[in-house]
Amino acid sequence: MKRSRRNVLGRRRSAREQESPATRQPDVVSEAPAAAAAPRVTLIDYTEKDFTERPVKSAEECLPFRHANSVTWVNVDGLQDPKLLEQLARVMGFHALTLEDILNTDIRPKIEDYGEYIFVVAKMLEVDREAKVIRIDQLSLVLGDNYVLSVQEEPGDPFEPVRNRIRNAAGRIRRFGADYLAYALLDLVVDQYFSVTDWMGERIEALDEQIVAEDRGDLMQDLYALKREVIFLRKSILPLRDVASTLRNLETGLIDDSTQPYLRDLYDHVVQVSDRIDTSRELLSGLQDVQLSTMSIRTNTVMKIVAVFSSIFLPLTFITGVFGMNFEFMPLIHRPWGFALSAFAMLAIVFGMLWFFRWKKWL
């Protein structure tokens, strides 16, 4: 599974994790090694009956497969060697802007039709449950007539199921062309989105329970942190809906009619994920209102209790103040039962006011 070095709040920067096990993330995400290894390039070439898989040492090794009668998948793990990518782009005949977009890992998901090939950028997301962060990685796909080039920002990917299907001739992948291979790769990327949104839903549910059950002052801060993550997910996922829509409606000879139903299914999945993200945003906005209302209710409750005590002690203070005046001639001051009578009067006032407050349903 993917081990990208970026999390959901940006490159080389960790999102703040919530304090509960379901919501808190560590403040630090491990950085990539200072001396990164050279990217790993693998080539898979197949037909319905034949299959070849081998590592690629130089870009020129891919040249014989550019116009072969088989389907070729070239996968590049990592962007640590721009010169290799430049050579690969030259050998495959890519436009200079395509190479620029592959090396730029901060662009939003998009699709471009260059005639001889189709260029797609998508974001791969993965939940690291151990570190409790969402890691993000950029995937660049180039779909040609008989080949697919996939370039990943960091080593590792979720594409092993596709490789196994090709190796074992399972399913329909070896009977279809390069367009179906590109669909299969994008479909796995979108499947990862469902796992991410499920995990995000679990965290929102846990935060909802905390808001109802706990009186914590930092819950609002946790809620805002989670809301920022959802917004970032939306920016990473939502543009892919336009990409999938354009891909299924693109008038090009690179996509066969038999692949169109699968592209429509891909679009439907992206729409479902987008709806989940929008639902999460609405839930967080609702939780924000609930938290503010809860804080306001708790503050009003405290103020009500304080007001009740103030109201009760106001007449008592008045009585003690009157009897504390420095006058010689005052009623009851020289009577043996004067103090008891005044104390009884104060107790009667206290209980009378408490009964009145409860009768008015102020308590």
C-alpha positions in Angstrom: 0.0 0.0 0.0 1.1 3.6 -0.6 3.5 5.2 1.7 3.5 8.8 0.5 5.3 11.5 2.6 2.5 14.0 2.4 -0.6 14.2 4.4 -4.0 15.8 3.7 -3.1 19.3 4.9 -0.3 19.8 2.4 3.2 18.8 1.4 5.5 17.9 4.3 3.0 19.2 6.8 0.9 17.2 9.3 -2.7 17.8 10.2 -3.6 18.3 13.8 -5.1 15.1 15.2 -8.0 15.1 17.6 -7.4 14.1 21.2 -9.6 11.0 21.2 -8.2 7.8 19.5 -10.8 8.2 16.7 -9.9 11.8 15.9 -6.4 12.9 17.0 -3.4 12.9 14.7 0.2 13.4 15.6 1.8 16.7 15.0 4.7 15.3 13.0 4.7 13.1 9.9 8.0 11.4 9.0 9.9 13.1 6.3 11.4 11.5 3.2 15.0 10.5 3.4 17.5 13.2 2.5 19.2 11.0 -0.1 16.2 9.5 -2.0 16.8 6.4 -4.1 16.5 6.5 -7.9 12.9 5.9 -9.1 12.0 2.4 -10.0 10.7 1.9 -13.6 8.9 -1.3 -14.5 7.4 -2.3 -17.8 4.6 -4.8 -18.3 3.8 -5.8 -21.9 0.9 -8.1 -22.6 -1.5 -9.5 -25.1 -4.4 -11.9 -24.5 -2.0 -14.9 -24.7 1.5 -13.4 -23.8 2.8 -11.5 -20.8 6.2 -9.9 -20.0 7.2 -8.0 -16.9 10.7 -6.5 -16.4 12.5 -3.5 -14.9 13.6 -0.7 -17.2 17.1 0.8 -16.8 16.9 3.4 -19.6 14.2 5.3 -21.4 15.3 3.9 -24.8 14.1 0.4 -23.7 10.6 1.6 -24.0 10.9 2.8 -27.6 10.2 -0.6 -29.3 6.9 -0.9 -27.4 5.6 2.5 -28.5 3.9 1.2 -31.6 3.8 -2.5 -30.8 0.7 -4.6 -31.3 0.6 -5.4 -27.6 -0.5 -3.3 -24.6 2.4 -1.8 -22.7 2.3 -0.3 -19.2 5.3 1.7 -18.0 5.2 2.6 -14.3 7.6 5.1 -12.7 7.8 5.1 -8.9 9.0 8.5 -7.8 10.1 11.8 -9.2 13.6 11.8 -7.9 15.3 11.7 -11.3 13.9 14.4 -13.6 16.4 13.6 -16.3 15.0 10.1 -16.6 11.5 11.5 -17.0 12.8 14.0 -19.6 14.4 11.1 -21.6 11.2 9.1 -21.2 9.1 12.0 -22.4 11.4 12.5 -25.4 11.3 8.8 -26.4 7.5 8.6 -26.1 7.0 11.9 -27.9 5.3 13.9 -25.1 4.7 17.6 -25.2 6.9 19.8 -23.0 3.9 20.9 -21.0 3.1 17.3 -20.2 6.5 16.8 -18.6 6.1 20.1 -16.7 2.8 18.9 -15.3 4.2 15.5 -14.3 7.0 17.2 -12.3 4.7 19.7 -10.7 3.0 17.9 -7.9 0.8 20.8 -6.7 -1.6 21.0 -9.7 -5.2 20.0 -9.3 -6.6 16.9 -11.1 -7.2 17.6 -14.8 -7.4 16.0 -18.2 -5.8 17.2 -21.5 -6.2 15.7 -25.0 -3.0 16.1 -27.0 -4.3 14.1 -30.0 -1.8 11.3 -30.0 -2.3 10.7 -26.2 -4.5 11.7 -23.3 -2.9 13.1 -20.2 -4.7 12.7 -16.8 -3.6 14.0 -13.3 -5.3 12.5 -10.2 -4.6 12.5 -6.5 -4.1 9.2 -4.7 -5.2 9.2 -1.1 -4.6 6.6 1.6 -5.4 6.4 5.3 -2.5 5.6 7.5 -4.4 4.3 10.5 -1.3 3.8 12.6 -0.2 7.4 12.3 -3.8 8.6 12.0 -3.2 10.8 9.0 -4.4 10.9 5.4 -1.5 10.7 2.9 -1.8 12.2 -0.5 0.2 11.4 -3.6 0.0 12.7 -7.2 -0.6 10.2 -10.1 0.1 11.2 -13.7 -1.4 9.0 -16.4 -0.6 9.1 -20.1 -2.9 7.0 -22.3 -1.6 6.3 -25.8 -2.8 4.1 -28.6 -1.3 1.0 -27.2 0.4 2.1 -24.0 -0.2 3.6 -20.5 2.5 5.5 -18.7 1.9 6.0 -14.9 4.1 8.3 -12.9 3.8 8.5 -9.1 5.2 11.1 -6.8 6.5 8.6 -4.3 7.3 4.9 -4.5 4.6 2.4 -3.8 1.0 2.3 -5.1 -2.4 0.5 -4.8 -2.1 -1.1 -8.3 -0.9 -4.5 -7.3 -4.4 -6.0 -7.9 -4.2 -4.8 -11.5 -0.7 -6.3 -11.9 -2.0 -9.6 -10.5 -4.9 -9.6 -13.0 -2.5 -9.1 -15.8 -0.1 -11.7 -14.6 -2.8 -14.3 -14.1 -4.9 -13.3 -17.1 -7.8 -12.9 -14.8 -10.9 -11.0 -15.8 -11.1 -9.0 -19.1 -8.1 -6.8 -18.7 -5.8 -8.8 -21.2 -8.6 -8.9 -23.7 -9.1 -5.2 -23.8 -6.7 -2.4 -24.8 -4.7 0.3 -23.1 -7.9 2.4 -22.5 -9.3 -0.3 -20.2 -5.9 -0.5 -18.4 -6.1 3.3 -17.7 -9.7 2.9 -16.5 -8.6 0.0 -14.1 -5.8 2.2 -12.6 -8.2 5.2 -12.1 -10.8 2.9 -10.7 -8.4 1.7 -8.0 -7.6 5.3 -7.1 -11.3 6.1 -6.7 -11.8 3.0 -4.6 -9.2 4.4 -2.2 -11.4 7.5 -1.8 -14.2 5.4 -0.4 -11.8 4.1 2.4 -10.8 7.7 3.1 -14.4 9.0 3.3 -15.4 6.0 5.5 -12.6 6.8 7.9 -13.5 10.5 7.9 -17.1 9.5 8.7 -15.9 7.5 11.7 -14.0 10.5 13.0 -17.0 12.8 12.5 -19.2 10.3 14.4 -16.7 10.1 17.2 -16.6 13.9 17.4 -20.4 14.0 17.5 -20.5 11.7 20.5 -17.9 13.8 22.3 -19.9 17.0 21.7 -23.0 15.5 23.3 -21.3 13.6 26.1 -18.3 15.7 27.1 -17.7 19.3 28.2 -14.3 20.0 26.6 -13.2 23.4 25.7 -11.0 22.2 22.8 -13.7 20.4 20.9 -14.3 23.5 18.7 -10.6 23.5 17.8 -10.8 19.8 17.0 -13.9 20.4 14.9 -12.2 23.2 12.9 -9.2 21.0 12.3 -11.4 18.2 10.9 -13.3 20.7 8.8 -10.0 21.9 7.2 -9.2 18.3 6.3 -12.6 17.8 4.7 -12.1 21.0 2.6 -8.7 19.8 1.5 -10.2 16.4 0.5 -12.9 18.2 -1.4 -10.2 20.1 -3.4 -8.3 16.9 -4.1 -11.3 14.8 -5.1 -14.0 17.1 -6.6 -12.0 18.1 -9.8 -11.7 14.4 -10.6 -15.5 14.4 -11.3 -14.9 16.8 -14.2 -12.0 14.6 -15.4 -14.2 11.4 -15.4 -17.0 13.3 -17.1 -14.6 14.6 -19.8 -13.0 11.2 -20.2 -16.3 9.4 -20.9 -17.4 12.1 -23.4 -14.1 12.6 -25.1 -14.3 12.1 -28.9 -11.0 10.3 -29.6 -9.9 7.1 -31.2 -7.8 6.2 -28.1 -10.9 5.1 -26.2 -12.9 2.2 -27.6 -16.7 2.0 -27.4 -16.4 -1.1 -25.3 -14.7 0.8 -22.5 -17.3 3.5 -22.3 -19.6 1.7 -19.9 -16.7 1.3 -17.5 -15.9 5.0 -17.8 -19.5 5.8 -17.0 -19.2 3.6 -13.9 -16.0 5.4 -12.9 -17.8 8.7 -13.2 -20.7 7.4 -11.0 -18.2 6.3 -8.3 -16.5 9.7 -8.3 -19.9 11.4 -7.9 -20.7 9.1 -5.0 -17.4 10.1 -3.3 -18.1 13.8 -4.0 -21.5 13.5 -2.4 -19.9 11.9 0.6 -17.5 14.8 1.0 -20.3 17.3 0.7 -22.3 15.3 3.3 -19.3 15.4 5.6 -19.0 19.2 5.2 -22.7 19.6 6.0 -22.4 17.3 9.1 -19.4 19.3 10.3 -21.3 22.6 9.8 -24.2 21.1 11.8 -21.8 19.9 14.5 -20.3 23.4 14.7 -23.8 24.9 15.3 -24.5 22.2 17.9 -21.3 22.9 19.7 -22.0 26.6 19.7 -25.5 26.0 21.0 -24.2 23.6 23.6 -21.7 26.1 24.8 -24.3 28.8 24.9 -26.7 26.6 26.8 -24.1 25.7 29.4 -23.1 29.3 29.8 -26.8 30.3 30.3 -27.2 27.5 32.8 -24.2 28.8 34.8 -25.5 32.3 34.6 -29.0 31.2 35.7 -27.6 29.5 38.8 -25.5 32.5 39.6 -28.5 34.8 39.2 -30.6 32.5 41.5 -27.9 32.7 44.2 -27.7 36.4 43.8 -31.4 36.8 44.1 -31.5 34.7 47.2 -28.8 36.5 49.0 -30.0 39.9 48.1 -32.8 40.1 50.8 -30.6 38.3 53.3 -27.9 41.0 52.7 -30.5 43.6 53.2 -31.7 42.2 56.5 -28.2 41.7 57.9 -27.3 45.2 56.7 -30.3 46.7 58.5 -29.4 45.0 61.8 -25.8 45.9 61.4 -26.5 49.6 61.5 -25.1 51.5 64.5 -28.3 52.6 66.2 -29.2 52.1 69.8 -33.0 52.0 69.4 -34.0 49.3 66.9 -36.9 46.8 67.0 -35.9 43.4 68.4 -32.3 44.4 69.0 -32.6 44.1 72.8 -35.0 41.1 72.7 -33.7 37.6 73.6 -35.5 36.1 70.6 -34.6 38.8 68.1 -31.7 37.0 66.5 -33.7 33.7 66.2 -36.6 35.6 64.6 -34.4 37.3 62.1 -32.6 34.0 61.2 -36.0 32.3 60.8 -37.2 35.1 58.5 -34.1 34.7 56.4 -34.6 31.0 56.1 -38.2 31.5 55.2 -37.2 34.0 52.5 -34.7 31.5 51.0 -37.2 28.6 50.9 -39.9 30.9 49.6 -37.8 32.1 46.8 -36.7 28.6 45.9 -40.3 27.5 45.8 -41.2 30.5 43.6 -38.3 29.8 41.2 -39.4 26.2 40.8 -43.0 27.2 40.4 -42.0 29.5 37.6 -39.9 26.7 36.1 -36.8 28.8 36.4 -35.0 25.9 38.1 
